[in-house]
């Protein structure tokens, strides 16, 4: 009995010591000792701040890559580069979704970063025609695979960009408005019974998806719906309210977010802890902020942007790994550029004088990871990964030039 007590006391002392070390280490890094205290901004580290010329040159190289990667039919991405290990992607529906989402992201990225480039505008025009023609074919692939949700969300963002690109009176605006309304209908159809959206339905595969509500899917869709609202197209209030409620059920006190509602009984599992939530938190925070959630304060945004930089290793160590969630904190590679793009959207909520250090953090992370051919990629997904990764990174880098 005495031996058991001694072992217990040793383990307790060890755990307390580790916790104390963490607190000291966090304090030295400027990380809040209390993870629930967002009353103050973080103490920022010294940053190797890139010059505007470096950022512009990087954007130019990336735009050139996107232009060179466009398919002859105007789209981006394809179900090629197959290998022995791939994500579950039933044909053809999964690849309709991947290509629609990837093409939409590339359209948005080119319009944000190369709107004065004639070659880029010609590429956008070809892609716009492709989107008009093929978006109507986007559906649920099978009972259990709902990747189409990504296509509906990112096509709304692309269409909103195109709507702003075309002048008043252009008939294409009417066509775009009709297509966005159709995406509202599809998102209503494929909304989970729990509210929000998921991309797998491993429950009952019913006509109304019984998929678990997934926090970052809800976030991405809500951001897209907010962009539609900004051009005067108001999405159905019911699906917005239900998605917000589902995401709030998955939000923890420190603004970490569960991967999905199905993990609500395991909130301290690695993927649901701050290191595992680094990529999701950025998306979920900006989505809630866009829809009026006042709990996402400037200091919440600043502290999580800071954490994304100083704790970037949790995401980066999963980058380019071929097996989803095999890394520490169960991070999957495809969270990397996704997370940084939504982090950049959070910058819009900071005052112009507060932005520069956070812009420098994001720009430095992107610059250090750009490939020799000008692309960025984080997960080997058939032949979509370089295209979508580059689009996300381009839109991230563009927001690092906002002070111009």
C-alpha positions in Angstrom: 0.0 0.0 0.0 2.8 2.4 1.0 4.5 1.7 -2.4 1.3 2.7 -4.2 1.1 5.9 -2.3 4.7 6.8 -3.0 4.2 6.1 -6.7 1.0 8.2 -6.7 2.8 11.1 -5.0 5.7 10.9 -7.4 3.4 11.0 -10.4 1.5 13.9 -8.9 4.7 15.8 -8.2 5.9 15.1 -11.8 2.6 16.3 -13.3 2.7 19.5 -11.2 6.3 20.2 -12.2 5.5 19.7 -15.9 2.6 22.1 -15.5 4.8 24.6 -13.8 7.4 24.3 -16.5 4.7 24.9 -19.1 3.5 28.1 -17.3 7.1 29.4 -17.1 7.7 28.5 -20.8 4.5 30.1 -21.9 5.3 33.3 -19.9 8.7 33.5 -21.5 7.1 33.2 -25.0 4.4 35.8 -24.1 1.7 33.1 -24.1 -1.1 33.7 -21.6 -0.6 31.6 -18.5 -4.3 31.4 -18.2 -5.6 30.0 -21.6 -9.0 31.6 -20.9 -7.8 35.1 -20.3 -8.1 37.2 -23.4 -8.2 40.5 -21.6 -4.8 41.5 -23.0 -3.1 41.3 -26.4 -0.1 39.0 -26.6 3.5 40.1 -26.1 4.8 39.8 -29.7 8.0 38.1 -30.7 10.8 39.5 -32.8 9.8 38.8 -36.4 12.0 38.7 -39.5 9.6 41.0 -41.3 9.6 40.6 -45.1 9.6 43.5 -47.3 6.7 44.5 -49.5 8.9 43.7 -52.5 9.4 40.1 -51.3 5.6 39.7 -50.8 4.8 41.1 -54.3 7.5 39.0 -56.0 6.1 35.9 -54.2 2.5 36.7 -55.3 3.7 37.2 -58.9 5.4 33.8 -59.0 2.3 32.2 -57.5 0.0 33.8 -60.0 2.2 32.5 -62.8 1.9 29.0 -61.4 -1.9 29.2 -61.2 -2.0 30.4 -64.8 0.3 27.5 -66.0 -1.8 24.9 -64.1 -5.2 25.8 -65.6 -6.9 23.0 -67.6 -7.8 23.6 -71.2 -11.5 23.6 -70.3 -11.0 26.5 -67.9 -11.0 24.5 -64.6 -8.2 23.7 -62.2 -7.4 20.3 -60.8 -8.0 16.7 -61.9 -8.4 13.1 -60.5 -4.9 12.2 -61.8 -1.6 11.5 -59.9 -3.3 8.5 -58.4 -1.3 6.4 -56.0 -1.8 3.5 -53.6 -2.9 5.9 -50.8 -5.7 8.4 -51.4 -8.6 9.8 -49.4 -11.9 8.2 -49.9 -13.3 9.8 -53.1 -16.1 7.9 -54.9 -16.3 8.7 -58.6 -17.4 10.8 -60.2 -19.2 13.0 -57.6 -16.2 13.5 -55.2 -14.1 14.8 -58.0 -16.8 17.0 -59.3 -16.7 18.6 -55.8 -12.9 18.8 -55.6 -12.7 20.4 -59.0 -15.5 22.9 -58.4 -14.0 23.9 -55.1 -10.5 24.2 -56.5 -11.6 26.1 -59.5 -13.6 28.5 -57.4 -10.6 29.2 -55.1 -8.4 29.9 -58.1 -10.9 32.3 -59.5 -11.1 34.2 -56.2 -7.4 34.2 -55.8 -6.7 35.6 -59.3 -9.4 38.3 -58.9 -7.9 39.4 -55.6 -4.2 39.4 -56.7 -4.1 39.9 -60.5 -7.1 41.9 -61.5 -4.8 44.2 -63.6 -3.2 41.2 -65.4 -4.7 40.6 -68.8 -3.6 36.9 -68.9 -5.1 36.3 -65.5 -8.4 38.0 -66.5 -8.6 35.8 -69.6 -8.0 32.7 -67.3 -10.8 33.9 -65.0 -13.1 34.3 -68.0 -12.5 30.7 -69.1 -13.0 29.5 -65.6 -16.2 31.5 -65.2 -17.7 29.8 -68.3 -16.6 26.4 -66.9 -18.3 27.2 -63.5 -21.5 28.3 -65.2 -21.6 25.0 -67.1 -20.6 22.5 -64.5 -21.8 23.9 -61.2 -25.3 22.6 -61.8 -24.0 19.0 -61.8 -22.6 19.2 -58.3 -24.3 16.8 -56.1 -23.7 14.4 -53.2 -21.4 11.7 -54.4 -22.8 8.8 -52.4 -24.8 8.3 -49.3 -21.8 8.7 -47.1 -19.6 11.2 -49.1 -20.8 14.9 -49.1 -17.7 16.7 -50.5 -20.1 18.7 -52.6 -20.6 21.0 -49.6 -17.1 22.3 -50.2 -18.0 23.0 -53.8 -21.2 24.9 -52.9 -19.4 27.0 -50.3 -16.3 28.0 -52.4 -18.4 28.6 -55.5 -20.4 31.1 -53.6 -17.2 33.0 -52.8 -16.0 32.8 -56.4 -19.4 34.0 -57.7 -19.4 36.9 -55.2 -16.0 37.9 -56.5 -17.2 37.6 -60.1 -20.3 39.7 -59.3 -18.1 42.5 -58.0 -15.8 42.1 -61.0 -18.6 42.7 -63.5 -20.0 46.2 -63.8 -23.6 47.3 -63.1 -26.0 46.3 -65.9 -23.9 43.3 -67.0 -26.2 40.4 -67.6 -23.7 38.1 -66.0 -24.6 39.6 -62.7 -28.2 38.2 -63.0 -26.8 34.8 -63.9 -24.4 34.9 -60.9 -27.3 35.8 -58.6 -29.3 32.8 -59.8 -26.4 30.5 -59.3 -25.8 31.7 -55.8 -29.4 31.2 -54.9 -29.1 27.7 -56.3 -26.1 27.1 -53.9 -28.3 28.3 -51.0 -30.8 25.7 -52.0 -28.2 22.9 -52.2 -26.7 23.9 -48.8 -30.2 23.8 -47.4 -30.8 20.3 -48.9 -27.5 18.9 -47.6 -27.6 20.6 -44.2 -27.1 18.1 -41.3 -30.0 17.2 -39.1 -27.9 18.6 -36.3 -27.5 22.0 -38.1 -24.4 23.0 -40.0 -22.7 20.6 -42.4 -20.4 17.6 -42.5 -18.6 16.0 -45.4 -19.3 12.4 -44.4 -22.4 10.6 -43.3 -21.4 7.4 -41.6 -24.6 7.2 -39.6 -27.7 6.4 -41.6 -27.1 8.0 -45.0 -30.6 9.3 -45.1 -32.0 11.7 -47.7 -31.5 14.5 -45.1 -27.9 14.0 -44.1 -27.4 12.6 -40.7 -23.7 13.6 -40.8 -22.1 15.1 -37.7 -21.9 18.8 -37.7 -18.2 19.7 -38.3 -17.0 23.0 -36.9 -14.6 24.1 -39.7 -17.1 23.1 -42.4 -19.7 25.3 -40.7 -17.1 28.1 -40.5 -16.2 27.9 -44.2 -19.8 27.9 -45.3 -20.7 30.7 -43.0 -17.9 32.9 -44.4 -19.1 32.2 -47.9 -22.7 33.0 -46.9 -21.5 36.3 -45.4 -19.8 37.2 -48.7 -23.0 36.6 -50.5 -24.9 38.8 -48.0 -22.3 41.5 -48.7 -23.5 41.8 -52.3 -27.1 41.8 -51.3 -28.0 38.1 -51.6 -29.3 37.1 -48.1 -29.0 33.4 -47.3 -31.8 31.5 -45.6 -31.8 32.6 -42.0 -32.6 29.2 -40.6 -29.5 27.5 -41.9 -27.3 30.3 -40.7 -28.8 30.2 -37.2 -28.5 26.5 -37.0 -24.9 26.5 -38.2 -23.9 29.1 -35.7 -25.6 27.2 -32.9 -23.8 24.0 -33.9 -20.5 25.7 -34.0 -21.1 27.3 -30.6 -21.8 23.9 -29.2 -18.3 22.9 -30.4 -16.5 26.0 -29.1 -14.5 25.6 -25.9 -13.8 28.4 -23.4 -10.3 29.0 -24.9 -11.7 29.3 -28.4 -10.4 25.9 -29.4 -13.1 24.1 -31.4 -13.9 20.5 -31.5 -13.2 18.8 -34.9 -16.8 17.7 -35.0 -19.8 17.4 -32.7 -19.4 13.7 -32.6 -16.3 14.3 -30.4 -18.2 16.3 -27.7 -17.6 13.6 -25.1 -13.8 13.7 -25.8 -13.0 17.5 -25.5 -9.4 16.9 -24.4 -8.5 14.5 -27.2 -5.4 15.8 -29.1 -7.3 17.0 -32.1 -9.7 19.1 -29.9 -6.9 20.8 -27.9 -5.4 24.1 -28.9 -2.6 22.6 -30.9 -5.1 20.5 -32.9 -7.4 23.4 -33.3 -4.9 25.9 -34.6 -6.2 25.7 -38.2 -9.9 25.4 -37.3 -9.9 28.3 -34.7 -9.0 30.9 -37.3 -11.9 29.8 -39.6 -14.5 29.5 -36.8 -13.5 32.8 -35.1 -13.9 34.8 -38.3 -17.2 33.1 -39.2 -18.7 33.9 -35.9 -17.3 37.5 -36.1 -18.8 38.0 -39.5 -22.2 37.0 -38.1 -22.1 39.4 -35.2 -20.6 37.3 -32.3 -19.2 39.9 -29.9 -17.4 37.2 -27.8 -14.7 37.1 -30.6 -12.9 40.2 -29.5 -9.8 41.9 -31.0 -7.7 40.3 -28.2 -9.1 36.8 -29.0 -8.1 37.3 -32.6 -4.7 38.7 -31.7 -3.9 35.9 -29.3 -4.9 33.2 -31.7 -3.0 34.8 -34.6 0.0 34.9 -32.3 -0.5 31.3 -31.3 -0.7 30.3 -35.0 2.8 31.8 -35.4 4.6 30.6 -32.3 3.0 27.2 -32.2 3.0 26.7 -36.0 4.9 23.5 -35.6 1.7 21.7 -34.6 0.3 22.4 -38.1 3.6 22.4 -40.0 4.7 19.0 -38.8 1.5 17.5 -40.4 2.1 19.4 -43.7 2.8 17.0 -46.7 2.1 13.9 -44.7 0.1 11.5 -46.9 -2.1 10.0 -44.2 -4.8 12.4 -42.8 -4.5 12.9 -39.0 -1.3 10.8 -38.6 0.6 13.7 -37.1 0.8 15.0 -33.5 -2.4 16.4 -32.2 -4.0 14.3 -35.0 -3.5 17.2 -37.4 -4.0 16.6 -41.1 -1.9 18.3 -43.7 -4.8 19.9 -45.5 -5.4 22.2 -42.5 -2.3 24.2 -43.2 -3.1 26.7 -45.9 -6.8 26.5 -45.1 -6.0 27.7 -41.6 -3.7 30.5 -42.7 -6.2 31.8 -45.2 -8.9 32.3 -42.5 -6.3 33.7 -40.2 -5.7 36.4 -42.9 -9.4 37.1 -43.0 -9.3 37.9 -39.3 -6.8 40.7 -40.0 -9.7 42.7 -41.4 -11.1 43.1 -37.8 -7.9 44.7 -36.5 -7.3 48.4 -36.7 -4.8 49.4 -39.5 -2.2 50.4 -36.9 -2.5 46.9 -35.1 -2.2 44.8 -38.3 1.5 45.1 -39.4 3.1 42.6 -36.9 0.4 39.9 -37.6 0.7 40.5 -41.4 4.5 40.0 -41.0 4.0 36.7 -39.2 1.7 35.3 -41.8 3.8 36.6 -44.7 7.0 35.1 -43.2 5.3 31.7 -42.8 4.1 31.7 -46.4 7.3 32.9 -47.9 9.4 30.3 -46.1 7.1 27.5 -47.5 6.7 28.6 -51.1 7.8 25.9 -53.6 10.4 26.4 -56.3 7.7 26.5 -59.0 5.8 29.3 -57.2 3.1 27.0 -55.7 2.2 26.0 -52.1 0.8 22.7 -51.1 0.1 20.9 -47.9 -1.5 17.5 -48.6 -1.1 15.2 -51.7 -4.7 15.2 -53.0 -4.7 13.7 -56.5 -3.9 16.8 -58.7 -5.8 19.4 -56.7 -3.4 20.1 -53.9 -1.0 22.6 -55.6 -3.8 24.5 -57.1 -6.0 24.9 -53.9 -2.9 25.4 -51.7 -1.6 28.2 -53.9 -5.0 29.9 -54.1 -5.3 29.9 -50.3 -1.8 31.2 -49.9 -2.2 33.9 -52.5 -5.3 35.3 -50.8 -3.3 35.1 -47.5 -0.4 37.0 -49.0 -2.7 39.6 -50.5 -3.9 40.5 -47.1 -0.4 41.0 -45.9 -0.3 44.0 -48.3 -3.3 45.8 -46.8 -1.2 48.6 -45.3 -0.3 49.8 -48.9 
